[in-house]
Amino acid sequence: MLVNRKYIAHNLVSILVLSFLCLLSAGIMGCEDDKDLNRVDLSLLDGIWEVVYSGYDDVFARECFLDVSTTPDSSLENTGVLRGTISTFFLTATGRPMADKDYTWEIRQGEDVPLLDITQQGYVTGDDPWAGSYYFTIIRLTDSYLWLQGRTNGNRNIIKLRRRSDLLNSSVPDDVLNN
């Protein structure tokens, strides 16, 4: 009887190990394509975004708002590049938007994640032709959140933004920003 118990226990352990190995291999094969995990729906980019955390204050300070819009004729499918503009603003104590800076942006599809290049308009300083240009990787973009990771001069800090569709519908009107 003792031999039968050892034999049964050995077979049971073997079955459990083989089952575990099968589940492990199925799990590894299911996660083979990491690109699916990093796909970003760039159609969600347009709108009003509020900076809720900025490890990169040189570009977008905390409590800054971004009005992001896409140029109608740009497309990743046709040209490989998506372009647009960003107008930043702050809210005054009365809740009125106050214009800050204007940028142009361009997205090129990278190996795994979209690469975002931002250039501040009217920013010229010294001999550096790249002054006012900032580079980011879009690491998260949902209908509610946008996370950017810096790629400028070794700066890998993250900027976290949240959508503010409750603030303004589409674009901030020019007459409101300039008053």
N, CA, C and O of each residue as an XYZ file, in Angstrom:
716
protein
N       0.810     -1.191      0.000
C       0.000      0.000      0.000
C       0.854      1.256      0.000
O       0.492      2.261     -0.612
N       2.005      1.197      0.697
C       2.910      2.333      0.767
C       3.491      2.653     -0.610
O       3.671      3.824     -0.946
N       3.780      1.651     -1.391
C       4.324      1.847     -2.725
C       3.290      2.535     -3.612
O       3.640      3.420     -4.393
N       2.051      2.149     -3.504
C       1.001      2.754     -4.303
C       0.855      4.250     -4.006
O       0.630      5.038     -4.925
N       0.980      4.653     -2.731
C       0.874      6.066     -2.382
C       2.021      6.877     -2.988
O       1.809      7.978     -3.496
N       3.251      6.321     -2.931
C       4.395      7.025     -3.522
C       4.217      7.139     -5.036
O       4.500      8.180     -5.629
N       3.754      6.073     -5.639
C       3.539      6.070     -7.084
C       2.471      7.101     -7.475
O       2.643      7.843     -8.442
N       1.377      7.140     -6.722
C       0.288      8.093     -6.989
C       0.775      9.522     -6.763
O       0.475     10.408     -7.563
N       1.521      9.759     -5.684
C       2.033     11.100     -5.393
C       2.987     11.558     -6.487
O       2.941     12.715     -6.905
N       3.855     10.659     -6.957
C       4.805     11.012     -8.010
C       4.063     11.366     -9.308
O       4.415     12.338     -9.976
N       3.061     10.596     -9.656
C       2.272     10.871    -10.863
C       1.499     12.184    -10.734
O       1.398     12.945    -11.695
N       0.961     12.442     -9.557
C       0.218     13.677     -9.329
C       1.127     14.904     -9.459
O       0.732     15.903    -10.059
N       2.327     14.835     -8.906
C       3.288     15.936     -9.026
C       3.674     16.140    -10.488
O       3.765     17.275    -10.956
N       3.899     15.046    -11.205
C       4.248     15.142    -12.625
C       3.133     15.812    -13.424
O       3.393     16.656    -14.281
N       1.901     15.430    -13.137
C       0.762     16.026    -13.837
C       0.662     17.519    -13.522
O       0.421     18.323    -14.422
N       0.842     17.893    -12.270
C       0.787     19.308    -11.891
C       1.901     20.120    -12.549
O       1.654     21.234    -13.009
N       3.105     19.591    -12.601
C       4.230     20.288    -13.242
C       3.963     20.464    -14.728
O       4.175     21.549    -15.271
N       3.502     19.418    -15.388
C       3.205     19.520    -16.819
C       2.067     20.517    -17.087
O       2.116     21.270    -18.060
N       1.063     20.519    -16.238
C      -0.038     21.481    -16.396
C       0.465     22.904    -16.231
O       0.088     23.793    -16.994
N       1.312     23.121    -15.241
C       1.869     24.453    -15.006
C       2.709     24.900    -16.194
O       2.616     26.053    -16.615
N       3.529     24.004    -16.742
C       4.353     24.351    -17.895
C       3.500     24.682    -19.118
O       3.847     25.580    -19.885
N       2.409     23.979    -19.306
C       1.499     24.274    -20.419
C       0.875     25.656    -20.263
O       0.821     26.426    -21.222
N       0.408     25.969    -19.067
C      -0.169     27.291    -18.818
C       0.866     28.390    -18.987
O       0.563     29.449    -19.535
N       2.081     28.149    -18.523
C       3.150     29.131    -18.646
C       3.489     29.392    -20.106
O       3.653     30.545    -20.507
N       3.597     28.335    -20.903
C       3.922     28.523    -22.319
C       2.778     29.224    -23.056
O       3.033     30.032    -23.950
N       1.544     28.936    -22.706
C       0.411     29.621    -23.332
C       0.415     31.098    -22.964
O       0.104     31.944    -23.802
N       0.760     31.414    -21.738
C       0.840     32.813    -21.312
C       1.938     33.566    -22.030
O       1.755     34.720    -22.415
N       3.081     32.921    -22.213
C       4.194     33.569    -22.920
C       3.845     33.776    -24.383
O       4.135     34.837    -24.935
N       3.240     32.809    -25.013
C       2.868     32.940    -26.425
C       1.790     34.001    -26.627
O       1.773     34.674    -27.657
N       0.908     34.156    -25.672
C      -0.152     35.160    -25.771
C       0.373     36.566    -25.675
O      -0.278     37.487    -26.170
N       1.520     36.780    -25.061
C       2.104     38.111    -24.893
C       3.292     38.325    -25.811
O       4.167     39.141    -25.521
N       3.325     37.602    -26.909
C       4.471     37.683    -27.804
C       4.563     39.035    -28.507
O       5.665     39.544    -28.714
N       3.441     39.618    -28.873
C       3.441     40.868    -29.625
C       3.235     42.044    -28.684
O       2.098     42.407    -28.383
N       4.327     42.642    -28.218
C       4.255     43.782    -27.312
C       3.721     45.036    -27.996
O       3.274     45.960    -27.318
N       3.761     45.083    -29.317
C       3.284     46.271    -30.020
C       1.802     46.514    -29.779
O       1.357     47.662    -29.768
N       1.029     45.443    -29.585
C      -0.385     45.605    -29.292
C      -0.603     46.326    -27.974
O      -1.581     47.058    -27.819
N       0.299     46.125    -27.026
C       0.169     46.759    -25.721
C       0.463     48.257    -25.798
O      -0.051     49.027    -24.987
N       1.283     48.680    -26.763
C       1.715     50.066    -26.856
C       0.949     50.882    -27.896
O       1.257     52.056    -28.101
N      -0.032     50.289    -28.547
C      -0.773     51.015    -29.567
C      -1.488     52.208    -28.965
O      -2.104     52.116    -27.903
N      -1.395     53.326    -29.659
C      -1.993     54.564    -29.186
C      -2.966     55.054    -30.246
O      -2.611     55.145    -31.421
N      -4.185     55.369    -29.842
C      -5.194     55.896    -30.744
C      -5.022     57.408    -30.821
O      -5.512     58.134    -29.955
N      -4.335     57.884    -31.844
C      -4.003     59.307    -31.966
C      -5.218     60.182    -32.258
O      -5.124     61.406    -32.164
N      -6.340     59.591    -32.603
C      -7.546     60.392    -32.821
C      -8.043     61.004    -31.511
O      -8.864     61.921    -31.526
N      -7.549     60.499    -30.382
C      -7.946     61.026    -29.077
C      -7.148     62.253    -28.661
O      -7.414     62.829    -27.606
N      -6.179     62.660    -29.464
C      -5.263     63.738    -29.080
C      -5.920     65.119    -29.058
O      -5.607     65.932    -28.188
N      -6.813     65.391    -29.986
C      -7.447     66.716    -30.059
C      -8.283     67.004    -28.819
O      -8.938     66.113    -28.278
N      -8.254     68.263    -28.374
C      -9.084     68.669    -27.251
C      -8.322     69.519    -26.260
O      -7.189     69.929    -26.512
N      -8.960     69.780    -25.122
C      -8.368     70.571    -24.046
C      -7.802     69.625    -22.999
O      -8.499     68.728    -22.526
N      -6.532     69.824    -22.633
C      -5.840     68.991    -21.658
C      -5.294     69.878    -20.543
O      -4.799     70.974    -20.803
N      -5.385     69.406    -19.312
C      -4.836     70.115    -18.160
C      -3.614     69.355    -17.647
O      -3.670     68.139    -17.462
N      -2.522     70.063    -17.419
C      -1.323     69.446    -16.860
C      -1.569     69.230    -15.370
O      -1.756     70.195    -14.629
N      -1.571     67.986    -14.931
C      -1.795     67.677    -13.519
C      -0.497     67.311    -12.817
O      -0.416     67.372    -11.590
N       0.522     66.931    -13.587
C       1.843     66.662    -13.036
C       2.865     66.964    -14.120
O       2.737     66.497    -15.252
N       3.878     67.744    -13.771
C       4.913     68.048    -14.749
C       6.285     67.886    -14.132
O       6.674     68.629    -13.230
N       7.001     66.915    -14.629
C       8.398     66.763    -14.270
C       9.259     67.485    -15.280
O      10.471     67.278    -15.337
N       8.626     68.344    -16.088
C       9.294     69.004    -17.203
C       8.735     70.421    -17.319
O       8.108     70.758    -18.324
N       8.957     71.248    -16.304
C       8.364     72.590    -16.255
C       8.857     73.531    -17.349
O       8.240     74.570    -17.586
N       9.961     73.187    -18.024
C      10.458     74.052    -19.101
C       9.444     74.172    -20.233
O       9.409     75.178    -20.941
N       8.632     73.155    -20.395
C       7.678     73.146    -21.504
C       6.276     73.469    -21.004
O       5.727     74.526    -21.316
N       5.706     72.568    -20.238
C       4.344     72.754    -19.750
C       4.348     72.699    -18.227
O       4.621     71.655    -17.634
N       4.045     73.825    -17.607
C       4.013     73.899    -16.147
C       2.721     73.283    -15.621
O       1.746     73.136    -16.358
N       2.726     72.929    -14.352
C       1.527     72.392    -13.710
C       0.429     73.458    -13.746
O       0.710     74.651    -13.635
N      -0.796     73.027    -13.899
C      -1.989     73.865    -13.986
C      -2.061     74.667    -15.287
O      -2.858     75.597    -15.409
N      -1.230     74.301    -16.246
C      -1.300     74.887    -17.586
C      -2.326     74.068    -18.377
O      -2.480     72.869    -18.144
N      -3.013     74.708    -19.295
C      -3.989     74.030    -20.153
C      -3.477     74.049    -21.580
O      -2.885     75.031    -22.026
N      -3.709     72.960    -22.291
C      -3.297     72.840    -23.680
C      -4.529     72.663    -24.552
O      -5.370     71.804    -24.288
N      -4.630     73.477    -25.586
C      -5.671     73.306    -26.596
C      -4.982     72.668    -27.800
O      -4.278     73.344    -28.550
N      -5.189     71.365    -27.978
C      -4.495     70.600    -29.015
C      -5.430     70.401    -30.197
O      -6.568     69.961    -30.038
N      -4.935     70.731    -31.381
C      -5.734     70.486    -32.588
C      -4.838     69.909    -33.678
O      -3.645     70.204    -33.753
N      -5.443     69.085    -34.515
C      -4.742     68.428    -35.607
C      -4.994     69.186    -36.900
O      -6.112     69.628    -37.163
N      -3.947     69.333    -37.705
C      -4.092     69.936    -39.020
C      -4.920     68.990    -39.879
O      -4.598     67.806    -39.977
N      -5.986     69.494    -40.505
C      -6.919     68.608    -41.214
C      -6.299     67.736    -42.300
O      -6.759     66.616    -42.521
N      -5.259     68.227    -42.986
C      -4.727     67.459    -44.112
C      -3.593     66.506    -43.732
O      -3.020     65.861    -44.610
N      -3.258     66.404    -42.441
C      -2.177     65.485    -42.067
C      -2.747     64.131    -41.668
O      -3.846     64.040    -41.121
N      -1.983     63.086    -41.950
C      -2.443     61.734    -41.667
C      -1.246     60.800    -41.595
O      -0.368     60.846    -42.457
N      -1.207     59.955    -40.576
C      -0.119     58.976    -40.485
C      -0.198     57.960    -41.619
O       0.829     57.478    -42.097
N      -1.411     57.637    -42.047
C      -1.571     56.632    -43.095
C      -1.042     57.134    -44.438
O      -0.371     56.391    -45.154
N      -1.340     58.395    -44.785
C      -0.966     58.917    -46.100
C       0.455     59.459    -46.142
O       1.208     59.155    -47.067
N       0.831     60.267    -45.138
C       2.134     60.938    -45.182
C       3.128     60.375    -44.187
O       4.321     60.665    -44.283
N       2.670     59.578    -43.232
C       3.552     59.057    -42.199
C       3.797     60.052    -41.081
O       4.537     59.769    -40.138
N       3.170     61.228    -41.189
C       3.349     62.288    -40.191
C       1.988     62.889    -39.863
O       1.170     63.128    -40.753
N       1.758     63.129    -38.587
C       0.550     63.810    -38.127
C       1.000     65.141    -37.542
O       1.938     65.182    -36.745
N       0.338     66.232    -37.929
C       0.747     67.565    -37.497
C      -0.415     68.311    -36.870
O      -1.582     67.977    -37.075
N      -0.057     69.350    -36.086
C      -1.086     70.182    -35.500
C      -0.511     71.337    -34.715
O       0.676     71.646    -34.816
N      -1.365     71.972    -33.929
C      -0.955     73.118    -33.113
C      -1.371     72.904    -31.668
O      -2.303     72.157    -31.369
N      -0.658     73.577    -30.786
C      -0.994     73.594    -29.363
C      -0.958     75.047    -28.914
O       0.037     75.743    -29.119
N      -2.033     75.498    -28.308
C      -2.068     76.816    -27.673
C      -2.199     76.573    -26.181
O      -3.130     75.904    -25.734
N      -1.268     77.115    -25.416
C      -1.344     76.933    -23.970
C      -1.976     78.160    -23.337
O      -1.853     79.275    -23.844
N      -2.649     77.935    -22.227
C      -3.267     79.041    -21.501
C      -3.394     78.673    -20.040
O      -3.308     77.503    -19.668
N      -3.600     79.685    -19.220
C      -3.855     79.517    -17.794
C      -5.208     80.134    -17.500
O      -5.687     80.973    -18.263
N      -5.827     79.730    -16.408
C      -7.086     80.337    -15.997
C      -6.795     81.426    -14.973
O      -6.010     81.231    -14.046
N      -7.436     82.569    -15.154
C      -7.294     83.654    -14.187
C      -8.139     83.330    -12.952
O      -8.856     82.329    -12.924
N      -8.045     84.178    -11.946
C      -8.817     83.969    -10.715
C     -10.318     83.992    -10.988
O     -11.098     83.390    -10.251
N     -10.715     84.684    -12.045
C     -12.136     84.740    -12.399
C     -12.561     83.579    -13.302
O     -13.733     83.456    -13.659
N     -11.590     82.727    -13.666
C     -11.913     81.575    -14.497
C     -11.810     81.825    -15.982
O     -12.151     80.956    -16.784
N     -11.344     83.004    -16.362
C     -11.182     83.305    -17.792
C      -9.826     82.804    -18.279
O      -8.833     82.925    -17.562
N      -9.769     82.245    -19.486
C      -8.486     81.795    -20.023
C      -7.580     82.966    -20.382
O      -8.041     83.976    -20.913
N      -6.291     82.826    -20.089
C      -5.291     83.834    -20.441
C      -4.219     83.144    -21.295
O      -3.585     82.188    -20.848
N      -4.021     83.633    -22.520
C      -3.101     83.009    -23.467
C      -1.684     82.980    -22.923
O      -1.261     83.886    -22.205
N      -0.951     81.918    -23.278
C       0.436     81.795    -22.852
C       1.343     81.626    -24.069
O       1.911     82.613    -24.535
N       1.498     80.424    -24.595
C       2.423     80.160    -25.700
C       1.731     79.367    -26.794
O       0.706     78.720    -26.578
N       2.328     79.441    -27.981
C       1.843     78.658    -29.116
C       2.947     77.729    -29.595
O       4.120     78.100    -29.629
N       2.553     76.515    -29.964
C       3.484     75.499    -30.441
C       2.914     74.851    -31.697
O       1.706     74.868    -31.933
N       3.799     74.286    -32.483
C       3.386     73.346    -33.524
C       3.887     71.977    -33.068
O       4.875     71.879    -32.340
N       3.208     70.942    -33.495
C       3.641     69.599    -33.141
C       3.578     68.686    -34.344
O       2.867     68.935    -35.317
N       4.350     67.618    -34.238
C       4.440     66.638    -35.306
C       4.645     65.275    -34.662
O       5.431     65.137    -33.725
N       3.946     64.283    -35.158
C       4.097     62.915    -34.657
C       4.547     62.025    -35.800
O       3.945     61.994    -36.873
N       5.613     61.313    -35.537
C       6.082     60.268    -36.449
C       5.891     58.953    -35.723
O       6.193     58.849    -34.534
N       5.400     57.962    -36.416
C       5.208     56.663    -35.783
C       6.572     56.035    -35.559
O       7.308     55.785    -36.514
N       6.912     55.780    -34.304
C       8.183     55.155    -33.953
C       8.076     53.646    -34.022
O       7.095     53.098    -34.523
N       9.106     52.983    -33.509
C       9.117     51.521    -33.533
C       7.962     50.947    -32.716
O       7.237     50.073    -33.191
N       7.792     51.439    -31.487
C       6.752     50.903    -30.621
C       5.715     51.942    -30.226
O       4.537     51.616    -30.079
N       6.134     53.175    -30.055
C       5.241     54.227    -29.570
C       5.410     55.474    -30.429
O       6.469     55.675    -31.025
N       4.374     56.317    -30.500
C       4.482     57.546    -31.283
C       5.493     58.518    -30.673
O       5.589     58.654    -29.454
N       6.240     59.185    -31.543
C       7.232     60.169    -31.135
C       6.676     61.553    -31.430
O       6.331     61.857    -32.572
N       6.587     62.395    -30.401
C       5.975     63.718    -30.499
C       7.062     64.783    -30.444
O       7.824     64.852    -29.480
N       7.132     65.617    -31.488
C       8.077     66.738    -31.527
C       7.281     68.028    -31.415
O       6.360     68.266    -32.196
N       7.637     68.861    -30.443
C       6.931     70.126    -30.203
C       7.909     71.278    -30.401
O       9.033     71.235    -29.899
N       7.487     72.306    -31.130
C       8.321     73.482    -31.359
C       7.553     74.722    -30.958
O       6.453     74.974    -31.450
N       8.144     75.498    -30.056
C       7.507     76.744    -29.619
C       7.623     77.787    -30.722
O       8.702     77.988    -31.278
N       6.527     78.444    -31.035
C       6.505     79.446    -32.085
C       7.071     80.774    -31.576
O       6.775     81.206    -30.462
N       7.891     81.409    -32.415
C       8.460     82.705    -32.064
C       9.557     82.630    -31.022
O       9.899     83.646    -30.416
N      10.116     81.453    -30.799
C      11.146     81.281    -29.783
C      12.500     81.191    -30.462
O      12.853     80.142    -31.001
N      13.262     82.272    -30.444
C      14.594     82.282    -31.025
C      15.543     82.810    -29.964
O      15.328     83.881    -29.396
N      16.589     82.049    -29.705
C      17.558     82.496    -28.719
C      18.951     82.039    -29.123
O      19.174     80.854    -29.369
N      19.864     82.955    -29.189
C      21.264     82.636    -29.459
C      21.487     81.904    -30.756
O      20.761     82.088    -31.732
N      22.511     81.066    -30.747
C      22.919     80.339    -31.946
C      22.338     78.937    -32.040
O      22.592     78.224    -33.010
N      21.562     78.538    -31.043
C      21.033     77.175    -31.008
C      19.790     77.058    -31.890
O      18.731     77.573    -31.528
N      19.903     76.384    -33.053
C      18.737     76.264    -33.943
C      17.644     75.374    -33.373
O      16.508     75.422    -33.845
N      17.962     74.559    -32.362
C      16.986     73.650    -31.784
C      16.339     74.203    -30.530
O      15.520     73.524    -29.911
N      16.691     75.428    -30.138
C      16.079     76.030    -28.947
C      14.577     76.157    -29.180
O      14.141     76.562    -30.258
N      13.804     75.817    -28.183
C      12.353     75.866    -28.313
C      11.759     74.603    -28.883
O      10.545     74.520    -29.069
N      12.603     73.597    -29.170
C      12.126     72.306    -29.672
C      12.226     71.279    -28.554
O      13.244     71.180    -27.868
N      11.156     70.521    -28.385
C      11.092     69.526    -27.318
C      10.578     68.220    -27.904
O       9.748     68.221    -28.813
N      11.069     67.124    -27.385
C      10.765     65.813    -27.939
C      10.203     64.913    -26.843
O      10.717     64.877    -25.725
N       9.145     64.190    -27.181
C       8.456     63.343    -26.210
C       8.072     62.012    -26.849
O       7.991     61.879    -28.070
N       7.840     61.042    -25.985
C       7.239     59.779    -26.366
C       5.860     59.752    -25.719
O       5.726     60.022    -24.526
N       4.838     59.428    -26.502
C       3.491     59.298    -25.944
C       3.414     57.904    -25.336
O       3.379     56.904    -26.053
N       3.387     57.847    -23.999
C       3.375     56.539    -23.352
C       1.973     56.099    -22.949
O       1.744     54.917    -22.694
N       1.032     57.045    -22.889
C      -0.361     56.680    -22.590
C      -1.276     57.744    -23.179
O      -1.054     58.940    -22.988
N      -2.292     57.309    -23.885
C      -3.302     58.216    -24.429
C      -4.636     57.497    -24.409
O      -4.849     56.531    -25.142
N      -5.537     57.984    -23.557
C      -6.895     57.451    -23.487
C      -7.838     58.626    -23.690
O      -7.391     59.749    -23.925
N      -9.140     58.375    -23.601
C     -10.082     59.480    -23.734
C     -10.021     60.411    -22.526
O     -10.587     61.503    -22.569
N      -9.350     60.004    -21.450
C      -9.269     60.825    -20.237
C      -7.858     61.275    -19.882
O      -7.696     62.311    -19.238
N      -6.827     60.524    -20.285
C      -5.463     60.809    -19.841
C      -4.467     60.799    -20.988
O      -4.623     60.069    -21.967
N      -3.432     61.632    -20.841
C      -2.313     61.685    -21.773
C      -1.041     61.775    -20.946
O      -0.904     62.668    -20.110
N      -0.105     60.850    -21.174
C       1.177     60.872    -20.480
C       2.273     60.998    -21.527
O       2.328     60.233    -22.489
N       3.145     61.983    -21.319
C       4.274     62.216    -22.206
C       5.564     61.986    -21.431
O       5.680     62.399    -20.277
N       6.527     61.333    -22.056
C       7.840     61.172    -21.429
C       8.854     61.930    -22.264
O       8.940     61.750    -23.479
N       9.632     62.793    -21.586
C      10.618     63.618    -22.273
C      11.704     62.803    -22.945
O      12.073     61.722    -22.485
N      12.212     63.349    -24.052
C      13.336     62.761    -24.779
C      14.325     63.848    -25.174
O      15.089     63.662    -26.121
N      14.330     64.987    -24.467
C      15.192     66.105    -24.815
C      16.372     66.164    -23.861
O      16.184     66.235    -22.646
N      17.592     66.135    -24.398
C      18.822     66.274    -23.610
C      18.856     65.340    -22.407
O      19.262     65.752    -21.321
N      18.445     64.117    -22.577
C      18.500     63.134    -21.499
C      17.387     63.260    -20.477
O      17.330     62.467    -19.537
N      16.502     64.230    -20.630
C      15.399     64.404    -19.689
C      14.336     63.356    -19.983
O      13.722     63.371    -21.050
N      14.120     62.452    -19.045
C      13.129     61.377    -19.202
C      11.938     61.584    -18.275
O      11.198     60.641    -17.998
N      11.747     62.807    -17.796
C      10.636     63.088    -16.884
C       9.308     62.958    -17.601
O       9.235     63.006    -18.829
N       8.263     62.794    -16.812
C       6.926     62.558    -17.358
C       6.019     63.753    -17.092
O       6.078     64.376    -16.032
N       5.183     64.057    -18.074
C       4.129     65.056    -17.926
C       2.812     64.297    -18.006
O       2.569     63.565    -18.966
N       1.962     64.472    -16.995
C       0.660     63.812    -16.981
C      -0.426     64.861    -17.186
O      -0.449     65.893    -16.515
N      -1.316     64.579    -18.117
C      -2.404     65.496    -18.435
C      -3.729     64.757    -18.353
O      -3.794     63.541    -18.538
N      -4.787     65.513    -18.072
C      -6.131     64.924    -18.109
C      -7.008     65.791    -18.998
O      -6.851     67.011    -19.061
N      -7.927     65.137    -19.677
C      -8.824     65.851    -20.591
C      -9.789     66.715    -19.787
O     -10.296     66.302    -18.744
N     -10.031     67.919    -20.294
C     -10.965     68.832    -19.639
C     -12.054     69.245    -20.623
O     -12.130     70.409    -21.015
N     -12.880     68.313    -21.014
C     -13.970     68.620    -21.932
C     -15.044     69.453    -21.247
O     -15.886     70.054    -21.913
N     -15.016     69.491    -19.913
C     -15.982     70.304    -19.181
C     -15.618     71.785    -19.218
O     -16.466     72.643    -18.975
N     -14.358     72.083    -19.520
C     -13.879     73.463    -19.492
C     -14.341     74.254    -20.712
O     -14.993     75.290    -20.583
N     -14.002     73.765    -21.870
C     -14.380     74.395    -23.136
C     -14.669     73.287    -24.134
O     -14.074     72.212    -24.063
N     -15.559     73.540    -25.042
C     -15.943     72.487    -25.965
C     -14.836     72.097    -26.929
O     -14.297     70.996    -26.808
N     -14.479     72.930    -27.863
C     -13.446     72.524    -28.813
C     -12.241     73.423    -28.639
O     -11.401     73.180    -27.772
N     -12.150     74.436    -29.438
C     -11.013     75.336    -29.384
C     -11.352     76.552    -28.527
O     -12.510     76.949    -28.393
N     -10.296     77.125    -27.954
C     -10.491     78.353    -27.191
C     -10.586     79.483    -28.195
O      -9.671     79.654    -29.001
N     -11.662     80.263    -28.177
C     -11.796     81.347    -29.160
C     -10.690     82.376    -28.979
O     -10.316     82.700    -27.852
N     -10.167     82.889    -30.090
C      -9.075     83.851    -30.061
C      -9.450     85.109    -29.287
O      -8.616     85.661    -28.570
N     -10.703     85.575    -29.420
C     -11.080     86.809    -28.739
C     -11.096     86.632    -27.221
O     -10.881     87.598    -26.490
N     -11.347     85.407    -26.736
C     -11.306     85.153    -25.288
C      -9.863     85.123    -24.807
O      -9.550     85.667    -23.748
N      -8.970     84.483    -25.587
C      -7.573     84.384    -25.179
C      -6.861     85.732    -25.191
O      -5.983     85.971    -24.361
N      -7.217     86.597    -26.098
C      -6.497     87.864    -26.236
C      -7.050     88.970    -25.353
O      -6.521     90.081    -25.379
N      -8.078     88.715    -24.582
C      -8.643     89.743    -23.697
C      -8.122     89.594    -22.296
O      -8.489     90.372    -21.415
